[in-house]
């Protein structure tokens, strides 16, 4: 994809200006000294990835799929969240979105990740393996791991209402009888009210973490989060330049006029291959994303 240099220069200038001011769109940017040391644990998060992989593929209709739904509900309840299982049907397939809620009032923030894994590793360099399921250490398990660890460590006195949503059936587009982002389409279609923001985490465990600004995402919201990452010393991982334009679980939110951002590192050679395994992800990458989201949520003003 060719990106005009003028657009890159403009966005970079805007981000750097926001960082220099120390705030974006009314949110106070927190530094590491303002946050609780090691509240988010990348090591616990990577243990969550290991557990998900131990269940086998979390493909639709699989035992692993049933087991991860049960595990997420158990863990979220233990962490003190109110949980519900949203069940529906799309394209003839059962959909199970896991929703966890806490707090009340404004701002209302939804964080999301997909938990399913792809039926076929159709991008694998070996044609003989292209019908195998994708293990999904990064594409699936990493986003879930970050949200599960946030569920454990988010302070109880954060302002407003926070939902954590784990989407089903995101990852089987371009396979006969399927389409992309089925679970998030169901969720937004049933959503009552309008949240202030939606933040998606997808493929953020890559050991070589480089997260560019996804071009469909709301720029103002992206600027807040990228500025927060920079204030924590993570500017090498959250790069304030546009790169990809993704069809991902944030799209239904944008179509409903809800500010949404996709935090994704799509420079991942093991995408949709059988090599999307534990050795490709790192606790440090999970720490970077988790710290950033924890600090950003803590910076939001009470309304």
N, C-alpha and C positions, 0 to 999 in steps of 0.2 A: 504494500500500500504506500503510495506516494503522499507525503505530507508537506504542504507548502511551508517554506522556511518562515514566512511572515507570521503564520499562525503559531508556530512553535515559539518564535521570539515574543509574541504578544502574551501568550500564556505564561511563559517563563517570567516575563517582567511582572505580570500580575501576581504570581505566586511569591516571587521574591519581595515584592512590595508588601504583601500580606505578612510575610515573615518578619520584615523589618519593623512593621507596626506592632507586631506581637499579638495581633488578634485578627480574626476574620469573622465577619457577619455576626458580631455580638458574642462570639464565644471567646473566653479567655484561654489563651494557649498556655498549657502547663509544661514546665520543664521537669526533668527527672527529680530535681530537688523538691518539687511540689507534690510528687506522687509517692505512694507507699512503695518502698524498695521491695522488689521481687514478689509483689502481690500476685501477678500472673506468672505461672510456671510453665515454661516451654517444655520442661521435662515431663510434667504431668500430661501436657497436651500430646506429646509424642507417644506417651503410654496409651492414650486414648486411640491414637492411630493404630498402634500395635493390636489393641483389643479389637478394633473394627476389622482389621485384616485377618485376625484369628477366626472370625465368623465366616470367612470365605467371601465370594462375591456377594454384594448386596443388590443384585439384579432383581427386577420385578419377578414375583412368584417364587423366589428362592427362599430356602430356610434362613440364609443369612439376612435377607430383607426383613423377615419376621423378627429375627433375633435383635437386629439393631433398633427396630422400633421399640421393642420391649425394653432394651437396655437404656435407650435415651430417656424414656418415660421414668424409669426407675431412678436414674441418676438425677434428673431434673427435680423430681419430687423430693429426693433426699437433700437437695440443695435449697429447698424451700420455695420452689416455684409452683404456681398453679398450672397444671398441664391439661391439655385436651388432645384428642386424636380426631383430626378432621378427615372424614371419609367421604369419598365421592367417586365418580367414574368419569373418565375422559378417553375418547377414542376406543371405548369398549374395555378399558383397563381400569382396575381398581386403583385409587389414589389414596395414600395415607400421609397427610402432613401432620407433623408433631408440632404443637404450639405450646410455648411456655410463657407465662405472663407474671409480671410483678409491678407493684406501684399503681399510681393513679394520677390523673391530671395531665398537665402539660410541662415539658414537651412529651409527645408520644413518639417513641423511637422503636422501629422494628429492625432487628438484625437477622439475617438469613443465610442459610447455606443448604446445598442439596446433599442428601445422604445416599442416594442411589448410585450404583455403578453401571457402566455401559455393558450391554449384552455381548458385544463383539469388539475385539481389538482390531478394528479395520484399518488402523494406521500403522500396524506393526510392519516392520521391514521384511519379515518372513511371512510369505503368503500362507504357509501351512498353519500359522497361529492366528490368522485373522478372524477365525470363528470362535476363538477362545474368549471368555469374559475378561474384562479389565479388572485387575486387582484394586485399583483406585486408592492407592496410598495418598496421592496428592489430589487427584481429581475425584473428590467425594469426601474422603476421610479427613483431610486437613482442615477444611472449613468447619466440619462438625466438631473437630477437636478444639478449635479456637473458641467456638461458641460454648462448648461444654465447660471449658476451663473458665470462661467469663461467667458462666452461670454460678460457679463456685465462689468466685472472688469479687464480684461486683458489690460495692458497699450498699448496705440496705437503705442508706439515707440519700441515694441519688435522686435528683429531682425528676418528677414526672413518672410516666409509665413506660416500661420497657417490655417488649416481646422478643422472644427468640423463636424463630420459625425454621424448621427443618423440612425442606421440600423433597417430595417424592418425584420420581419420573421426570427428571431434568434432562437426562443424558443419553436418550436413545433416538434422537432425531436422525434422519437419513437411513433408518432401518424400516423395512416394510411394516406397516401397521402402527407406526409410532410417529411422534413429532417431538420437537424440543420443548422444554420448560412447561410440561403439562401440570405439574404440581403447583407452581407459582401462578399459573393462569387460573386454576381452580381457586386458590387462596384469594387472589385479588378480586375475582368475580363474586366471592362471598363476603368480602370485607365490608363491614359497616363502619362508616366514619372515615376520616382522612388523617392518617398519621403525618407528623411533621417531617419525617425522613425515613428512608429505608436504606440500609447498608448491607450489601451482599459481600460475602467472602467466599472465594472460589479459587482453588489451585494456588494456595498461598503458603504451602509447606516446602516448595522447591528449595533445595540446599543452596542453589545459586539464585537468590531472591532479587528480582528486579521488577518492581511494580510501577508501570507507567499509568498515566491517566487515561482511562477508557473513554472513548470519544462520545458514546451515547449518554454518559453519565451527566448528572446535574453539576455544572461547573462550580457553583458557589459551595455546594456540599463537598465536592472533591477538594476544593481549595482549603476548606477548614481542616480536613483530615490530613492532607499532605503537609500543611503547615504544622499541625500537631506532631506528625512523625519527625519532621525536621527539627523541631524544638527538643525532641528526645534524642537527637543524634542519629536519626535513621534516614537522613537524606540520601544516602547511597543506595537505600533499598526502595524508598518511595520517591520516584524520579518525576519531577514536575514537568513532564513532556507528554504530549498525546502520542498514542501509538495505535492501539487496536480499537475496532468498533465491533463489540460483541453482541451476539444474540444469547442472552443469559437471563437468569431469574429476575434481574432488575427491570427488564423491559415491560412486563405487565404493570408495574408500579408507575413507570414513566408514562405509559399510555393512559393511566388513570390520573395523570397530573399530580403525582406524588413525587417530590424530590428523591432521587435514588442514585446511588453510586455502586459501581462494580469494582471491588478491590480484587484484582486478578493479575497473576503473572502468567501470561500466555506463552512466554518463551520457554517452553518445556518440551524437550525432545521426546519424552516418554508418553506424551499425551495420546490416549486411546491406543496404547500398546500393552503387551503383557509385562513390560518393564516398569510400569508405574507401581513401584514397590517401595518398601520401607527405606532402603538404602538411598533413595532419591530425595528424601525429605530430611529436615533437620529441626532440632529443638530451637535453635537460634532463630530460624525464620518464623516459626510459630510465636516465639517470644516477641519479635519485632512487631508483628501484626497485633498480637494480644495487648502489648503495652500501649500501642497507639490507640486502639479502640477504647481501652480502659481509661486512658487519659482524656480522650476526646469526650467520652460520655461524662466524665467527671467535670469537664469544663463547661458543660451546657448550662445556660442560665435558667433559673427558676422562672416560670411564667405565671 
